[in-house]
Amino acid sequence: MIIATLKEIKDNENRVGLTPYGVKELVDEGHEVIVQETAGIGSGFSDSEYTAAGAKMMRNPEDIVKAADILVKVKEPLPSEYNLLEQFAGKTLFTYLHLSGVDKRLTKVLVNNNITAIAYETVQDEKGQLPLLAPMSEVAGVLAVQYGAEYLQKKYGGRGVTLGTITGTGSARVVVVGGGHVGATAARTAAGMGARVKLFDINPARVAALNTEMQEFLGPNLGKNFEAIVPDGTNFDEALSECNLLVGAVLVAGAKAPVVVSEEQVKSMKEGSVIVDVSIDQGGCIWGSKCTSHSEPTYEIYGKIFCCVPNMPGQVSRQSTMALTNATIPYLKMIAKDGAEALLKSSLSGDGRFARGLNAYKGHITYESVAKDLGMEDKYKSVSELVG
C-alpha cells in the first residue's frame, strides 16, 4: 500500500497525521509512505527525519493524493481541499471528520467520489470505547481550562479572576457539562488549580464513578473542590448563575451535539464569565456557540465570552501529534495490511466495532446519525448492506 499524509491547512493547525516513528513502522511492514514537504514542522519534525525513517517527500498535494491508496490526516478536509478528494476517488481517507458538525459539502464530496471515509472519532474498541478520540479529548479538556483561565483576565473582557487559590478570596466556580474524557479532564484540571468544580452528567452511574475517581486522584485537600451531579433543573440553573467558567463537553458519538444550555441560562451567567464549548466540532452544546479559530478565538453575547475553537490541540502540537499517532498507527497498520474492505468484513464477522468508524463507503453514508443530521437519509446504507 502507498500511504500518504498532507500538511494540515486549518487555521493554526500544527499537528501532523504521521510521525517519523510511524513512518518507519509502516515502511518496515513493506508499505511506501509519502509525506508532504514541511508537513511535520509544526510538530517539531523535520523533512530529514521523515526521509531517514524511509518516507518519500513530495511538494505538490495533487501528486500526493493521486499516488496514495490511503490518505492519513488530522482534521477534516477543508473546502479548498475538496478538489484533492475528487482526485482521490475510490480510495481510503483516515482522519477526524466530525461530519455532523462541518460543511455538508464535505459529505457530498466523499459520497460522490466513492471515498472510503473512516473517522477517528467513531472507531470503537472491543470495550465500546472511542480509542482514537480519547487522546485528543484529554488534551482538549486541559486546554479548555487553560483557555478559560486566560480569557477570564480583564484585558480580554473577562471577569478578572483566576482559577487558582488566592489567600483571602473565594475560589472561582467552574461548571462542566458532560462526564466523558473531555469533561472529566477539564474538571480534574480546574479542581487541581483550586477552582470549585461542579460536573453535570445525566448518567447516574457515571456520576458516581467520577465522584470516586476524582477523590482518589485529587486527594483529600483538592478533592473537596470537585462534585459530580445529575442535573435536576434547579441545581444546574444555580450552578450556572454562580460560575465563572463553563465548559461544554457533551458527546453523542458521530452525531450532532444536543444543546443542553439555553439562551436564558447563558443570560443568567455573570458578566465577564467565559464559555468554552469543546463540543463545537459536533455543532456545539451551548446556545450561542459558533465555530471560532485560533486567529479569532472569541466573541461576546450578553456580556459572556465564548471560545469555540474546534482544533485546540493544534496549539500543543508536539504532544498532541505523538498522543494521536500512538493511537492511530495500530489501526492504520491493519487497514494497510489487508485493505479497508477486508478489515470491514472481518469486523462485521466479529463485534463490528471497527466498522462503526466507517462514515462513507461506496457512494453512501454509513453512519446513520450523520445522514439524519445532514438531511441526507436517502444516501444512507448500513455497512453490512455494502460490504459483500
N, C-alpha and C positions, 0 to 999 in steps of 0.2 A: 504493500500500500504506500501511496505518497500522501504524507500528512503535512499540512501547512498551517502557519499562523501569521496573521497580519498585525501591523501596528494599529493599536486602538486609536480612534479619532474622536470619541466622545469628549466633551469639554473636560480638560484636566484629568483624563483617564490615563493613568500611568502604569497600570498593570499590563501583563502580557500573558497570552494563553499557554506558553511553554517556557520553561527554564532550560538552560543548557543541560542540567542534570536530566530533565525529562527527555530532551532530545537524545541524549546518549542512551537512555533506556530503550527508546524506540528504535534507534539505529542498531543497537546490539541485538534486537529481535528481527533484524533484516528489513526494516522499513526505511524508506527515504523521507527525509524531513526537510522542508523548505521554510525558511524564516525570512520575513521581510526585513530589509536593512533598517537598523535603528529601532526595531520593534521592542527590544528589551531595555533600551537606555533608561526609560523612566523607572524601571525596577532595579537598575544598577547592573544590568548585564550587557556587556559589550558584544559587538558583532564577532570579534575574535574569539570570545568564549563560546559562542554558538558554533563557529567554524571548527574549533578544537573538539567540540562534542560530536562533530560529524554532520552538522547541518549545511545545507546549500543556501547561501544568501542571495536573495533576489530583490530588486528595487521595485519593479512595476507590479502593483497588486493584480492587474488584469492577467498578466502572465502567470502569476502565482495561482490564482483560482482556476485558470484553465488547466494547469498541470496537476492540481491536487485532487485526490479522491476524498479526503476528509479535511475539512477546514475547522480549526480549533480557535475559538476566540474567548474573550471575557464577557463583553457586553453585546447586546443585540445589534445587528447591522443597522446603521442609520440611513435615512433616505438617500444620501449621496453615495451609499454603497449598494443600493438596490440593483444598479446596472451590473455590478460584480456578480450578484446572485443569479442574474439572467444568464451569465456565462458559466454558472456552476450547476446548471440544471441536471437533475438526476443523481446528485452526489449527496454527501453527508455533512451536515453542519452540527457542531457540538459546542454549545455556549449557553450563557444565560440568555433567555428570550423574553420572559415576562409578557407574553403576547396579549394577555387581557388588559395590560396597563400601558401599552405603547401604541404607536400609529398602526391603525388597522391595515394600512397598505403593506406592511411587512408580512403579515399573514397571507395576504393575497399573493404577494411575490413568491413566498415559499410554496404555496399551493400550486400556483400557475406554472412553476418551474419544476414540479415533482421532486422537490428537495426533501431529503430525509432529515428532519429537524429534531434533534434530541436536546432537550432543555435541562441544564444542570439542576434547575430549581424543582423539577418534578421527578427526577430519578429517585427511586426508593431502594433501600436495602432490605435484607431479609427480616428486619425488625419493623419495617414500615416507616423508618426514619428517612430523613432527607439528607444524605451524607455529603452531597455537593453544594447544598445551600448552607449547611451548618457553619462551616468555617468563616464565610463572609458575613453570616448573621452575627457571629460573635464579634467580629471586627466592627460591624455597623452598630452594635449595641454599645460598645465602648465609645465610638466616635459620636454617637447621638448625645451622650452625656458631655463629652468634651466640647462639641459644638454648642450645645445648650449653655454650658458654663460660660463660654466665650461671649455669646450674644446676650447674656444677662448683664454684661457690663454696660455701663451708662453710655459709653461712646458709640455703642450700636443701637441705642434707644432702649436698652434693657432696664430692668427694674433696679439694677445697681446692687446686686447681692452676689455672693459667692456660694458655691455648693459645699465649700469646706467649713469646718468648725472654727468659729471665731469666738474667743472668750468674751462673755458679757452680752452676746447677741443670740437670738434664737436661730435654730437651724433652718436652712432653706427646705422647702417642701417640693417633692418630686412625685408626679403620678406617671405610672407606666401602664399602658393598656395592652394586654396580651402577654401570656406567660411562656412563649416559645423561646428559642435561642436568643433572639434579639432582645426581647423584653427582660428575660432573666439576666442577661449580661449587662444590660443598661441599669437594671435595678441594683445589681451587685456593685457595679462601678460607682453609682451615685451614693449608695449607702456607705461604701468604703471611703468615700470622700468626706462623709459626715452629714450628708443630707438625710432628711426623714423621707422615706420612700414608701409609697403605697402602690402595690401592683394589683391590677384588677384582671381577673380571668373568669370566664363563665364555667370552667370545668372544676368542680369541687375537688376532684382527686388531684388535679394539677396544683391547685392552690395549697392543699395540704402538703403535697410533696415539696413545693417551693419553700413553705414555711420551715420545714425540717431541714432541707438542704442549705438554705441561707443561714440558719442559725449555726449549723456546723461549719460553714465556710467563713462566715464573718466573725464568729466567736462571741463571747458574752458581752463585750463592750460595744462593738459595732452592730451586733445582731439586733439590738433594740431599735436600730434605725429602720428596720425592714418589716413590712407586713404585707402578706398576700391576702386578697379579699375577693369573695364572689360579690359582684355588684348587685345591689338591690334597688337602685334608683336613687334613694336618699343618700346613701354613703358615697356613691360616685359623684353626685352633684356637689356635696360638701367638700370632697377632696379636690375637685376641680376648682372650686371657688377660692381655695386656700393655696393652691400650688403656684410655684414659680416656674417650674419646667414640666411640660407634658410631653411624653414620648409615646408616639403611636407605633405599635408593633404587632398588629393583628394580621394573621396569615391564614388564608384558606388556600392550600397548595394549588397553584396553577390558575386560580380563579381571581376575579376582581375582588379587592378587599371590601368588606362591608363598612359603611360609615357608622361608627359607633359613638362619635362625639358630635353633638348637634350644634347648630348655629347659636342657639340660646345658651348652651353650655360654654361655647367659646366666648360669648359676650360676658358671661359671669366671671371669667377669669380676671385676675388682677392686671391692670395696665402695666405694660413692660414685661409681662411674662413671656416665655418662649415656648413655641410648639415645634418639635422636631418629629416629622411624620416619616418614619422609616418605611412604612407600607406604601410609600408613593410609587415604588416600582410596579405595584399592582393596583395603582389608581388612587391610593390614599385611604386612610380610615378615619380621618378627621374632617369635619366640614370646613371648607375654605382652602383645603390643601390643593396645590398645583405644583407641577414639576419646576424646580429651580436648577441652577447649575453652580459649579464652583466659582465661576466668574461673577454671577449674580445670585448669591445663595439665599437671600432673604427678601421678604416683603411684609407689610403690615396690614392687618384687618382688625378693626375695633381696638387698636392700640396694642394688639398682640403680635409678636414677631414670629412669623412662620419660616421655618427652614426645611425645605423638602428636596434635598439633593439626592437623586437616585443612585449615585455611584460614590458615596462617601469613602468606601475602602480604597478607591483610586488614589487617595492622598497619603495613604501609608502603604505604598505600592510594593516595596520590597517584602515586607512582612505578609501582605495580602496575597501577592503572587505565589510566594512559597507555600502558604497555607492552602490556597486554592489548588495549585497544581499537585500538591501531595495527595489531595483527594481525587482529582480528576484522572491522573495518569493511569491508575489501575483499570478504570473503565475504558479509557481511550485505548489501552493495550488490548482489551477484549474486543473492542469494535474493530481495531486494525487487524487483529489476528484472523477473524472469521467473517468480517463484514457485518454491517448493521442487520441485514435481513436474517442471517443465520443466528445472530445473537438474539434477535427478537423472537424467533421461533423457539429457541432454547428457553428463553424467559417465559414464554406463554405455556410451555410444557411443564414448567416448574411453578413458582409462586407468582410470576408475572410482574415482579417489582420493577425490573429494568425497563420493561415495556411501557411502564407508566411515565417514563421520561420522554417518550415519543410524543411530539406535538403536531407534526405534519408528516405525511407519508403518501407517496403515490397519488398526489393531487388532491388529498383530503386532509382536513383537520382531524386529528386522532385524540384530542383531549377535549372531552365534552364541555367542560366549563369554559374553555376558550371559545368554542363555537357559539355557545349561548351568550357569553358576554359581548361578543362582537356581532351578534345577529347574523351569524353565518351557519346556522343549523343545517342548511341544505348541503354544506360541504363536509359535514361530519360523518365519519365511519369509524367504528371501533377498530383497534389494532388487529383483533382476531379475524375480522372480516377481510382485512387487506393482506395479512401475512399468509401466504399459501402453504 
